[in-house]
Amino acid sequence: MIDRLPEDSKARGWLWIIGPPRSGTTAMVWALNRHPEVLVTHETLWFRCLSEAFAPPVPLHPVSGVAETTWAQREGEAVHRTPWPLPRLTQTWPRMDWNFAPRAEECVRACAVALRGLYPPVQWFGDKAPALTPHWRSIIRVLPQSRFVVMERPAEECVASLLRQPWGRGISEAEHRSNVDKWIAEGRAAEPAIRVALGDLKASPQFVLEEVLRYFDLDLRTYPMERVLERLAEGPIN
């Protein structure tokens, strides 16, 4: 079973940027990716894809967009329930001439380590995806060397921003608020994590970014702080 990163690797762990939509996750992933020892993908949702590929025929933790979501509680975790077109490899296991069916979590873990190996070696690798916020427990269970950056913003501000987006106008304000409230609650529960208020990032970006970099034991001397601050001062990063 692959339960850890290779001992000869420079990798320290997995870095996830989560939080409600429109809370500053995009600005944070852009800023952290300026560090040479960080590589965080932008909503590729590779953890979701791997989890779905190896999920049992009845998905345990499917993840989807807000528009098609209904919520349920399973094993104490808020989960999305929605169809997902990716074929589930576990559906073929009973037809294989194997003495055992590999456990889904071990398969996801092994594939995550292999995926990481396709990228340049860095200390921290992960994904930025608000949609993964309700599933932080699954991430920790599968990849225990994970840490989270949880972006925070008042629910009413997130909803107002969502309603201004072309892709958010087809959803009612009440539905947006219900989903944002659930994401905020899950973000508050996520551990281990450092929490960053979007207002603080805007008001004191250098202080906030230094705190985040220290949380991940990253060398501030190799971080282009001046260039990052100049870009953040220019306006929103979309």
C-alpha positions in Angstrom: 0.0 0.0 0.0 1.3 3.5 -0.9 0.5 5.5 2.2 3.2 8.2 2.0 5.3 10.2 -0.3 8.6 8.6 -1.5 11.3 9.0 1.2 13.8 10.3 -1.3 11.3 13.0 -2.5 11.6 16.6 -1.6 7.9 16.7 -1.1 6.5 17.6 2.2 2.8 17.2 1.6 -0.4 18.1 -0.2 -1.7 21.7 -0.3 -5.4 22.4 -0.9 -7.0 25.8 -1.3 -10.7 25.6 -0.4 -13.5 27.8 0.8 -16.8 29.1 -0.5 -17.0 30.3 -4.1 -16.0 34.0 -4.7 -14.0 34.0 -1.4 -10.5 34.7 -2.9 -9.4 31.2 -3.7 -8.2 32.3 -7.2 -6.1 35.1 -5.8 -4.6 32.8 -3.2 -3.6 30.1 -5.7 -2.0 32.6 -8.0 0.0 34.1 -5.1 1.1 30.8 -3.6 2.1 29.4 -7.0 4.7 32.2 -7.3 6.8 30.2 -4.8 9.2 27.8 -6.6 8.3 25.0 -4.1 4.5 25.2 -4.7 2.5 23.7 -7.5 -1.3 23.9 -7.0 -3.5 23.2 -10.0 -6.5 25.5 -10.7 -9.8 23.6 -10.3 -8.6 20.5 -12.2 -10.4 18.5 -9.6 -8.1 15.6 -10.1 -8.9 14.3 -6.6 -12.6 14.1 -7.6 -11.8 12.4 -10.9 -9.6 9.8 -9.1 -12.2 9.3 -6.4 -15.0 8.8 -8.9 -13.0 6.5 -11.0 -12.4 4.1 -8.1 -15.7 4.6 -6.3 -18.0 1.7 -5.7 -21.0 1.5 -8.0 -22.9 3.7 -5.5 -20.6 6.7 -5.1 -19.5 7.5 -1.6 -18.3 11.0 -2.1 -19.2 12.4 -5.6 -18.6 16.1 -6.1 -20.3 18.4 -8.5 -21.1 22.0 -9.2 -23.6 24.0 -7.2 -26.4 24.2 -9.8 -27.2 20.4 -9.7 -26.5 19.8 -6.1 -28.6 18.2 -3.4 -27.1 17.7 0.0 -27.0 14.7 2.3 -25.2 13.7 5.3 -23.1 10.5 5.2 -20.5 9.4 7.8 -20.8 12.9 9.2 -19.7 14.6 6.0 -21.7 16.8 3.7 -21.7 15.3 0.3 -23.0 16.2 -3.2 -25.3 13.8 -4.9 -25.3 14.1 -8.7 -24.6 12.0 -11.7 -21.0 11.9 -12.9 -20.2 10.5 -16.3 -16.7 9.1 -15.5 -16.9 5.2 -15.6 -16.2 3.6 -12.3 -13.5 1.1 -12.6 -14.8 -0.8 -9.5 -17.8 -1.9 -11.6 -15.5 -4.2 -13.5 -13.8 -5.8 -10.5 -16.3 -8.6 -9.9 -15.7 -9.7 -13.5 -11.9 -9.9 -13.1 -10.1 -13.0 -12.2 -8.6 -11.5 -9.1 -8.3 -12.9 -5.6 -9.1 -9.5 -4.1 -10.6 -6.2 -5.1 -8.2 -3.3 -4.3 -9.5 -0.8 -1.8 -10.6 2.4 -3.4 -8.7 4.6 -1.1 -5.4 2.8 -1.7 -6.0 3.1 -5.5 -6.7 6.9 -5.3 -3.7 7.3 -3.1 -1.4 5.5 -5.5 -2.7 7.4 -8.5 -2.3 10.7 -6.7 1.3 10.0 -5.9 1.9 8.9 -9.6 0.1 12.0 -10.9 2.4 14.2 -8.7 5.4 12.5 -10.2 4.5 13.8 -13.6 5.0 17.4 -12.5 8.3 19.1 -11.5 9.3 18.1 -8.0 8.1 20.6 -5.4 7.5 20.5 -1.7 3.8 21.1 -1.9 1.4 19.9 -4.6 -2.4 20.0 -4.7 -5.4 21.7 -6.2 -7.5 24.8 -5.7 -11.2 24.0 -5.8 -14.0 25.4 -3.7 -16.1 22.4 -4.7 -13.7 20.2 -2.6 -14.5 22.1 0.6 -17.2 19.6 1.8 -14.8 16.7 1.2 -11.8 17.7 3.3 -12.3 14.6 5.5 -12.0 12.3 2.4 -8.8 14.2 1.4 -7.3 13.8 4.8 -8.2 10.1 5.0 -6.7 9.3 1.6 -3.8 11.8 1.7 -3.0 12.3 5.4 0.0 14.6 4.7 -2.5 17.3 3.5 -2.9 20.9 4.8 -5.5 23.4 3.8 -5.7 27.1 3.1 -9.4 27.9 3.9 -10.5 31.2 2.4 -13.2 33.1 4.3 -15.7 35.8 3.3 -19.1 36.8 4.6 -21.8 34.7 3.1 -23.8 37.7 1.8 -20.7 39.0 -0.1 -20.1 35.6 -1.7 -23.7 35.4 -2.8 -23.7 38.9 -4.2 -20.6 38.1 -6.2 -22.0 34.8 -7.4 -25.1 36.6 -8.7 -23.0 39.0 -10.7 -21.3 36.1 -12.6 -22.8 34.9 -15.9 -22.7 31.3 -14.7 -24.3 32.1 -11.4 -27.4 34.0 -12.5 -29.4 30.9 -13.3 -29.5 29.9 -9.6 -31.7 31.6 -7.0 -30.2 33.7 -4.3 -31.7 31.4 -1.7 -30.0 28.3 -3.3 -26.7 30.2 -3.5 -27.0 31.2 0.2 -27.8 27.6 1.3 -24.8 26.2 -0.5 -22.5 28.9 0.6 -23.5 28.5 4.2 -22.7 24.8 4.0 -19.3 25.4 2.4 -18.5 28.0 5.1 -19.4 25.5 7.8 -17.3 22.8 6.3 -14.4 25.2 5.9 -14.5 26.1 9.5 -14.3 22.5 10.4 -11.4 21.6 8.1 -8.1 20.7 9.8 -5.2 21.0 9.6 -5.7 24.4 8.1 -4.7 28.1 8.1 -7.7 30.4 7.6 -7.5 33.6 5.5 -10.2 36.2 5.4 -10.4 37.8 2.0 -10.7 41.2 3.6 -7.4 40.7 5.4 -5.7 39.6 2.2 -6.8 42.8 0.6 -5.9 45.0 3.5 -2.6 43.5 4.5 -1.4 41.2 1.7 2.2 41.0 2.8 1.5 40.0 6.4 -1.1 37.4 5.3 1.1 35.8 2.7 4.1 35.6 5.0 1.9 33.9 7.6 0.7 31.4 4.9 4.2 30.7 3.7 5.4 30.1 7.2 2.5 27.7 7.9 3.8 25.6 5.0 7.4 26.0 6.1 8.4 27.7 2.9 11.4 29.9 2.5 10.4 33.5 2.3 13.7 34.4 0.7 12.8 32.7 -2.5 9.4 34.3 -2.8 9.0 37.3 -5.1 6.9 39.3 -2.6 7.4 42.7 -4.2 6.1 41.4 -7.6 3.2 39.6 -6.0 2.1 42.7 -4.1 2.3 44.8 -7.2 0.0 42.4 -9.0 -2.5 42.2 -6.2 -2.6 46.0 -6.0 -3.7 46.2 -9.6 -7.0 44.6 -8.9 -8.9 41.2 -8.8 -7.3 38.1 -10.2 -9.9 36.1 -12.1 
